[in-house]
Amino acid sequence: MTEPSIDPTVLRRARRAVLVAFFTNGAAFASWAPRIPSVQEDLAINATTLGVALTGVGLGGLIFTFFAGMFVDHFGSRRILLVAIAALCACLMLPGLAPSWWALLLALVLLGGADALMDVAMNAHGVLVEQQYGRSLLLRLNA
């Protein structure tokens, strides 16, 4: 029994959508870095306290990566990717709104978590598109 063929237009559109997701993830997360000095100044915190708060990104990434695979398995990569894009964009505002370094830490945990959720979902979705294409695409998507 052969697999049903997928319309090449639909396949190209799916590939472009995953490419846009990878670009959005990189651009959105990179937009946080230039804001770090102004957030530090607004909160009047020293470099050590800022460094502790910045560990929140990694901590959120570790925590959410654990659950991301389960979410993708249960809800599907496309649905989780859409939620993760919205979450990442929303979480980008949180560090600038933080009234204290503890709130900044929490905001960065959420930002790192949204980024990790998006990473897992977009890579899982990229694998699905890659399988439909029948050739390697992930290396180009991750560039």
C-alpha distance (Angstrom), angle and dihedral (degrees) to the residues before:
residue distance angle dihedral
M1 . . .
T2 3.80 . .
E3 3.79 126.5 .
P4 3.77 115.6 -107.8
S5 3.78 110.3 -101.9
I6 3.78 117.6 -114.0
D7 3.77 120.8 -132.0
P8 3.84 107.2 -100.5
T9 3.81 90.4 -136.5
V10 3.79 91.0 56.7
L11 3.80 90.1 47.3
R12 3.81 93.0 51.5
R13 3.78 90.6 47.7
A14 3.81 90.6 50.8
R15 3.82 90.7 49.7
R16 3.81 91.3 50.2
A17 3.80 91.1 47.9
V18 3.81 91.6 53.9
L19 3.80 90.0 46.2
V20 3.81 89.7 52.7
A21 3.81 89.6 49.9
F22 3.82 91.3 53.2
F23 3.80 91.3 47.3
T24 3.81 92.4 46.5
N25 3.78 91.2 50.8
G26 3.78 93.2 51.5
A27 3.79 95.6 42.8
A28 3.79 94.9 44.6
F29 3.78 95.8 47.2
A30 3.81 92.0 43.4
S31 3.80 89.9 54.5
W32 3.81 89.0 68.3
A33 3.82 95.7 62.6
P34 3.83 98.2 67.7
R35 3.80 89.8 50.6
I36 3.81 94.9 58.5
P37 3.83 96.6 89.5
S38 3.81 93.2 49.9
V39 3.82 91.8 47.8
Q40 3.81 89.3 50.1
E41 3.80 90.5 49.9
D42 3.82 93.8 45.9
L43 3.80 91.2 52.3
A44 3.83 93.0 40.9
I45 3.80 91.9 -134.6
N46 3.79 128.1 151.1
A47 3.79 126.2 -119.5
T48 3.81 93.2 -96.9
T49 3.79 93.8 53.9
L50 3.79 90.3 44.9
G51 3.81 89.4 51.2
V52 3.79 91.4 52.5
A53 3.81 90.5 48.9
L54 3.81 91.2 48.8
T55 3.80 90.1 58.8
G56 3.79 84.6 72.0
V57 3.81 90.1 79.0
G58 3.80 91.5 59.7
L59 3.78 93.4 40.5
G60 3.80 91.6 52.2
G61 3.78 89.5 47.0
L62 3.80 92.2 53.6
I63 3.78 94.5 46.9
F64 3.79 97.5 44.4
T65 3.81 95.2 42.6
F66 3.79 88.1 62.5
F67 3.83 91.4 56.7
A68 3.81 97.9 34.4
G69 3.79 94.1 76.9
M70 3.79 91.2 51.7
F71 3.81 91.1 49.2
V72 3.81 92.0 49.2
D73 3.81 91.1 48.4
H74 3.78 92.3 49.1
F75 3.83 102.8 38.1
G76 3.81 102.9 21.1
S77 3.79 130.7 -107.2
R78 3.81 95.7 -94.4
R79 3.81 94.8 54.5
I80 3.82 93.5 44.2
L81 3.81 90.8 46.2
L82 3.80 91.1 55.5
V83 3.81 91.3 48.8
A84 3.81 91.5 45.5
I85 3.82 93.2 51.7
A86 3.80 90.3 53.1
A87 3.80 91.6 44.6
L88 3.81 93.1 49.5
C89 3.79 92.2 50.1
A90 3.81 91.4 47.7
C91 3.81 93.0 46.1
L92 3.80 91.2 52.9
M93 3.80 88.6 72.2
L94 3.80 95.4 51.9
P95 3.83 100.3 77.2
G96 3.80 91.0 55.2
L97 3.81 90.7 50.6
A98 3.81 95.8 48.1
P99 3.84 111.5 121.6
S100 3.83 94.9 -163.5
W101 3.76 140.4 18.1
W102 3.81 90.2 -102.0
A103 3.79 89.6 55.6
L104 3.80 88.2 47.0
L105 3.81 89.7 53.1
L106 3.81 90.8 51.2
A107 3.82 91.4 46.0
L108 3.80 90.2 52.1
V109 3.82 92.0 48.2
L110 3.80 87.8 55.4
L111 3.82 91.8 44.7
G112 3.81 91.7 50.6
G113 3.79 90.0 45.8
A114 3.80 93.4 51.3
D115 3.80 89.6 48.0
A116 3.81 91.9 50.5
L117 3.79 92.1 47.0
M118 3.78 89.7 51.3
D119 3.81 92.3 46.3
V120 3.79 92.7 54.4
A121 3.80 94.4 43.1
M122 3.80 96.3 46.8
N123 3.80 92.9 46.8
A124 3.80 91.2 48.0
H125 3.78 90.4 48.9
G126 3.79 90.1 45.5
V127 3.81 89.2 55.6
L128 3.81 90.2 53.1
V129 3.80 91.7 51.1
E130 3.80 90.2 44.5
Q131 3.81 90.6 53.3
Q132 3.79 90.9 51.5
Y133 3.80 90.7 49.3
G134 3.78 91.7 49.6
R135 3.80 93.5 -138.3
S136 3.79 139.8 76.1
L137 3.79 115.8 -75.8
L138 3.80 105.9 148.1
L139 3.78 95.2 82.9
R140 3.79 90.1 58.2
L141 3.79 92.6 43.4
N142 3.80 92.7 52.6
A143 3.79 93.2 50.0
